[in-house]
Amino acid sequence: MFKDKLTDDLSDRKPNLGTLFARDLTEKSVAGGGESGSSPNGVAVHRPGEELELIEPNGSLDLGEKGSCGGYDSAERIAAAEKWSDLEHELSQEEINLEKLRRFAFTGLPNGGGIRATAWKLLLDYLPPSQDLWDKELSGNREKYAKLKEELLLTPSELWREKDEALNDEADVAGQLQRHRIEDHPLNDVKASVWHQYFQGAMRDILLLFAKVNPAIGYVQGMNEVLAPIFHVFSTTYDEQDLANVEADSFYCFVRLMSDSIDHFCKHMDNSPVGILSTLSRLMELLKANDEELWCHLVYTSKVNPQFYAFRWITLLLTQEFKFQSILRIWDSLLSSPFGIQDMLLRICCAMLVSLRSKLLGGDFAANLKLLQHFPDEIGIEYLLRVSRDIGPDGSALHFDM
């Protein structure tokens, strides 16, 4: 029921992510292996060109100039430039100090130059701290991804070869040659082209592979929202090898990120200690410990159940609540939190409630539900993150050991 509510909520929001969404993935590609064919080992195979609805989101991304960290005055720009230099120096070391990197990232990483991409790979444990091992780790993972795609997904050439074989089989049955025109090729830019969809479908392939290697989980609507920031950030690097392997790197980092919250996408886990309902309860306990009056108003007075707003916040890692650049800034703190992604996520969610305290205390069910399902843009991200650092299970603040 709550996942149905999430679907309704998603339809009310304008997509913020500058990428392609695969919202028909579940019923058209993952489920029903018969329509998608099978590989020699019996695993369901997806054919590029099968009907997957691609939705291009409204709006555009204001990425700023290389090295920018947002809108700053002169003093802040100098500080940002110094931080850029310090980060470049740290990432150039033979052995990366992960604790130092986390402190840098927690206060926000600069856009451009590939710094955020490298930092996220380190924070997600995709890259080891020792740079001497990077080439070996990357080449190994990228080769494994290529083999995974070869085994589970068909390329356009293979798809046409299967069609040729099918036509030849029909000719044998009919006793006459069936002729057909080859109308597709790798340079075809028609949207209906199998090749065009193949090159544009990197994110879709990542999600399909994730679903196929995790058949008990499959694809759940919203996973694409979690993948999109990773895919975008990895696409902004200037390293040619990294750019050529954005899809593989994104896949493995997506897997690592999802391992921390995959139970939230599993309906049969909703009532378990690691399910979404338990996490929502933790959020309300956190709110009670830090603002009991607000907690009491939401629970007993306006009676706004957290499933109606925080379900989406938590499962989609806040990707539907803020503008894209703000999402990247939030994720810098999520990925670098010393207490883990889920702990930091709940702190930020609690900060979102506290930041709307006066409005929520004065609102009824309808007003508060609308406010929480459409979080106001005027609340500053840095303010929210500052508030979140002062929130803890016992009212204790979050801090790093310096």
C-alpha positions in Angstrom: 0.0 0.0 0.0 2.8 2.4 0.9 4.7 1.6 -2.3 1.5 2.5 -4.2 1.4 5.8 -2.4 5.0 6.4 -3.4 4.1 5.9 -7.0 1.3 8.5 -6.7 3.7 10.9 -5.0 6.3 10.5 -7.8 3.7 11.4 -10.4 3.2 14.7 -8.7 6.8 15.8 -8.9 8.6 17.2 -11.9 11.7 15.1 -12.6 14.9 16.9 -11.6 17.4 14.4 -13.0 19.0 15.1 -16.4 18.9 11.6 -17.6 16.6 8.9 -19.2 14.2 7.1 -16.9 13.2 3.5 -17.5 9.8 3.4 -15.8 8.4 0.4 -17.7 11.4 -1.7 -16.8 9.5 -4.1 -14.4 6.7 -5.3 -16.6 8.3 -5.0 -20.0 11.9 -6.3 -19.5 12.6 -7.9 -16.2 9.4 -9.9 -15.6 8.3 -12.3 -18.3 11.6 -13.8 -19.5 9.7 -15.6 -22.3 9.2 -12.4 -24.2 12.7 -11.3 -23.8 14.2 -14.6 -24.8 16.9 -16.5 -23.0 20.7 -17.1 -23.2 22.2 -20.5 -23.6 22.3 -21.0 -19.8 18.6 -20.3 -19.5 18.9 -16.7 -18.1 16.4 -14.2 -19.4 17.9 -11.9 -22.0 16.8 -8.4 -22.9 16.8 -7.4 -26.5 17.7 -3.8 -27.3 14.8 -2.2 -29.0 12.1 -3.8 -27.0 9.6 -1.3 -25.8 10.9 0.5 -22.7 9.4 3.9 -22.1 12.0 6.5 -22.0 11.0 9.7 -20.3 13.2 12.8 -20.7 12.8 15.0 -17.6 11.8 18.6 -17.7 14.3 21.3 -16.8 18.0 21.5 -17.3 21.0 21.2 -15.2 22.9 24.4 -14.3 26.3 22.8 -13.7 28.3 26.0 -13.5 31.9 26.5 -14.6 34.7 24.1 -13.9 35.7 24.4 -10.3 32.6 26.2 -9.2 30.9 25.1 -5.9 27.8 27.1 -6.4 27.0 30.8 -6.0 29.8 32.4 -3.9 31.1 35.9 -3.1 34.8 36.7 -3.5 35.9 35.4 -0.1 34.0 32.2 -0.5 35.4 31.7 -4.1 38.9 32.0 -2.7 38.0 29.4 0.0 36.5 27.2 -2.7 39.6 27.5 -4.8 41.8 26.6 -1.9 39.6 23.6 -1.2 39.8 22.5 -4.8 43.6 22.7 -4.6 43.7 20.7 -1.3 41.4 18.1 -2.7 43.5 17.7 -5.9 46.6 17.3 -3.7 45.0 14.7 -1.5 43.7 12.7 -4.4 47.2 12.8 -6.0 48.8 11.0 -3.0 49.9 7.4 -3.4 47.8 6.4 -0.4 44.6 8.3 0.0 43.7 9.3 3.6 40.0 8.3 3.6 39.3 10.1 6.9 40.7 13.3 5.5 38.7 12.8 2.3 35.5 12.3 4.3 36.0 15.6 6.1 36.5 17.3 2.8 33.5 15.7 1.2 31.2 16.2 4.2 31.4 20.0 3.7 30.8 19.7 -0.1 32.8 18.7 -3.1 33.5 21.0 -6.1 31.8 20.5 -9.4 33.8 19.7 -12.5 37.3 18.3 -13.0 36.3 14.8 -12.0 37.0 15.4 -8.3 33.6 14.4 -7.1 33.6 11.3 -9.4 36.9 10.1 -7.9 35.9 11.0 -4.4 32.5 9.1 -4.6 34.3 6.0 -6.0 36.6 6.1 -3.0 33.8 6.8 -0.5 31.8 3.9 -2.0 34.8 1.6 -1.6 34.9 1.0 -5.4 38.5 2.4 -5.5 41.0 1.2 -2.8 43.0 3.9 -0.9 46.2 2.8 -2.6 46.5 4.4 -6.1 48.9 1.6 -7.1 45.9 -0.8 -7.1 43.5 1.5 -9.1 44.3 0.2 -12.6 44.1 -3.4 -11.5 40.8 -2.9 -9.7 39.2 -0.8 -12.5 40.3 -3.1 -15.3 39.1 -6.2 -13.5 35.7 -4.8 -12.7 35.2 -3.3 -16.2 36.1 -6.6 -17.8 33.6 -8.4 -15.5 30.9 -5.9 -16.4 31.5 -6.5 -20.1 31.2 -10.2 -19.7 28.0 -9.7 -17.7 26.5 -7.7 -20.5 27.6 -10.2 -23.1 26.0 -13.0 -21.1 22.7 -11.3 -20.2 22.1 -8.6 -22.8 22.0 -8.9 -26.6 23.7 -6.3 -28.8 21.8 -5.0 -31.9 23.9 -7.1 -34.2 23.0 -10.2 -32.3 19.4 -9.1 -32.3 19.4 -8.8 -36.1 21.2 -12.2 -36.4 18.4 -13.8 -34.4 15.8 -12.1 -36.6 17.6 -13.5 -39.7 17.6 -17.0 -38.3 14.0 -16.7 -37.4 13.2 -15.6 -41.0 15.2 -18.4 -42.4 13.3 -20.9 -40.2 10.1 -19.4 -41.6 11.4 -19.8 -45.1 12.2 -23.5 -44.5 8.6 -24.0 -43.3 7.0 -22.1 -46.1 9.3 -23.7 -48.7 10.3 -20.4 -50.2 12.8 -17.6 -49.6 11.5 -14.7 -47.5 13.3 -11.4 -48.4 13.6 -8.4 -46.2 15.4 -5.1 -46.1 18.0 -4.2 -43.6 16.8 -0.7 -42.5 18.9 -0.3 -39.3 22.6 0.4 -38.8 25.0 1.9 -36.1 24.7 5.4 -37.4 20.9 5.5 -37.6 19.7 8.4 -35.4 16.0 7.6 -35.7 14.6 7.0 -32.2 13.0 3.8 -33.3 16.4 2.5 -34.3 17.7 -0.5 -32.4 21.2 1.0 -32.5 20.1 4.4 -31.3 18.2 3.0 -28.4 21.3 0.8 -27.6 23.7 3.7 -27.3 21.1 5.8 -25.4 20.3 3.0 -23.0 23.3 2.8 -20.7 21.3 3.6 -17.6 18.6 1.2 -18.7 21.2 -1.6 -19.1 22.6 -1.0 -15.7 19.1 -1.4 -14.1 18.4 -4.4 -16.2 21.6 -6.1 -15.2 21.0 -5.2 -11.6 17.6 -6.8 -11.8 18.9 -10.0 -13.5 21.7 -10.6 -11.1 19.3 -9.9 -8.2 16.2 -11.8 -9.3 14.7 -11.9 -5.8 14.6 -8.1 -5.9 14.3 -7.3 -9.6 13.7 -3.7 -10.6 11.5 -1.4 -8.4 10.3 1.9 -9.6 12.5 4.6 -8.2 15.8 2.8 -8.5 16.5 4.9 -11.6 16.3 8.0 -9.4 19.1 6.6 -7.2 21.3 5.6 -10.1 21.0 9.0 -11.9 23.3 11.1 -9.7 26.0 8.5 -9.8 25.8 8.2 -13.6 25.8 12.0 -14.1 28.8 12.6 -11.8 30.8 9.8 -13.4 30.0 11.4 -16.8 31.6 14.7 -15.8 35.2 13.4 -15.5 37.9 14.5 -18.0 39.7 11.1 -17.9 39.2 9.4 -21.2 39.4 5.9 -19.7 36.8 6.8 -17.0 34.5 8.3 -19.6 34.7 5.2 -21.7 33.7 3.1 -18.7 31.0 5.3 -17.1 28.4 2.5 -17.4 30.6 -0.2 -15.7 31.7 2.1 -12.9 28.2 3.4 -12.4 26.9 -0.2 -12.1 29.3 -1.3 -9.4 28.9 1.9 -7.4 25.1 1.6 -7.7 25.3 -1.9 -6.4 27.4 -0.8 -3.4 25.0 2.1 -2.7 21.9 -0.1 -3.0 23.4 -2.7 -0.6 22.9 -0.2 2.2 19.2 0.3 1.5 18.0 -2.5 -0.7 15.6 -3.8 2.0 13.6 -0.6 1.6 12.7 -1.7 -1.9 11.5 -5.1 -0.9 7.8 -5.2 0.0 8.1 -8.5 1.8 10.6 -6.8 4.2 8.4 -3.9 5.1 7.6 -5.2 8.6 11.1 -6.6 9.3 13.6 -4.9 11.6 15.5 -3.7 8.5 12.4 -2.8 6.4 11.1 0.6 5.6 8.5 0.7 8.4 11.3 0.2 11.0 13.3 2.9 9.4 10.4 5.3 9.4 9.9 4.5 13.1 13.6 5.4 13.7 13.0 8.7 12.0 10.1 9.5 14.3 12.1 8.4 17.3 14.9 10.8 16.2 12.4 13.6 15.9 11.0 12.9 19.3 14.5 13.0 20.9 15.2 16.4 19.3 11.9 18.1 19.1 9.2 16.4 21.2 6.6 19.1 20.7 6.8 18.8 16.9 6.8 15.0 17.1 3.6 15.1 19.3 1.9 17.5 16.9 2.6 15.4 13.8 1.7 12.1 15.5 -1.3 13.0 17.6 -2.6 16.4 16.4 -2.4 16.6 12.7 -1.8 12.8 12.4 0.4 12.9 9.4 1.8 9.4 9.0 5.5 9.4 7.9 4.6 6.8 5.3 2.9 9.6 3.3 6.0 11.7 2.9 9.2 10.2 4.4 8.8 6.9 2.5 9.8 8.7 -0.7 12.5 10.7 1.1 14.2 7.6 2.4 13.8 5.1 -0.4 14.9 7.6 -3.1 17.7 9.2 -1.0 16.0 12.6 -1.3 16.4 12.7 -5.1 12.8 13.9 -5.6 12.8 16.6 -3.1 15.5 19.0 -4.3 17.1 20.5 -7.4 19.8 18.4 -9.0 22.9 20.4 -7.8 21.4 20.3 -4.3 21.1 16.5 -4.5 24.7 16.2 -5.4 25.7 18.4 -2.4 23.5 16.3 -0.1 25.0 13.1 -1.4 28.5 14.4 -0.6 27.5 14.4 3.1 25.6 11.1 2.8 28.5 9.2 1.3 31.1 10.7 3.7 29.2 10.5 7.0 31.3 8.7 9.7 28.1 6.9 10.9 26.9 5.6 7.5 24.5 6.7 4.8 21.3 5.6 6.5 22.1 7.4 9.8 23.0 10.6 7.9 19.9 10.3 5.8 17.7 10.1 8.8 19.4 13.1 10.3 18.8 15.1 7.2 15.1 14.0 7.1 14.7 15.0 10.7 16.3 18.4 9.9 13.8 18.9 7.1 11.0 18.5 9.6 12.6 20.7 12.2 13.3 23.4 9.5 9.5 23.6 8.9 8.7 23.6 12.6 6.6 26.8 12.8 4.5 25.9 9.7 4.0 22.4 10.8 2.9 23.3 14.3 0.3 25.7 12.7 -1.0 23.3 10.1 -3.6 20.6 10.0 -3.4 17.3 8.3 -4.1 18.6 4.7 -1.7 21.5 5.0 1.1 19.6 6.6 0.8 16.7 4.1 1.0 19.0 1.2 4.0 20.9 2.7 5.9 17.7 3.4 5.2 16.1 0.0 6.4 19.3 -1.7 9.3 20.5 0.3 9.8 24.3 -0.2 12.8 25.4 -2.3 13.5 28.4 -0.1 15.0 26.2 2.6 18.8 26.3 2.0 20.7 23.1 1.6 23.7 24.2 3.7 21.3 25.3 6.5 19.6 21.9 6.4 23.0 20.1 6.6 24.1 22.3 9.5 20.9 21.5 11.4 21.3 17.8 10.6 24.8 17.9 12.2 23.2 19.0 15.5 20.7 16.1 15.5 21.4 12.8 17.1 19.4 9.9 18.7 19.9 11.5 22.1 20.2 15.1 20.9 23.9 14.7 20.4 25.7 16.5 17.5 27.5 14.8 14.6 31.2 15.4 14.5 34.4 14.1 13.0 37.5 13.2 15.0 40.1 15.7 13.8 
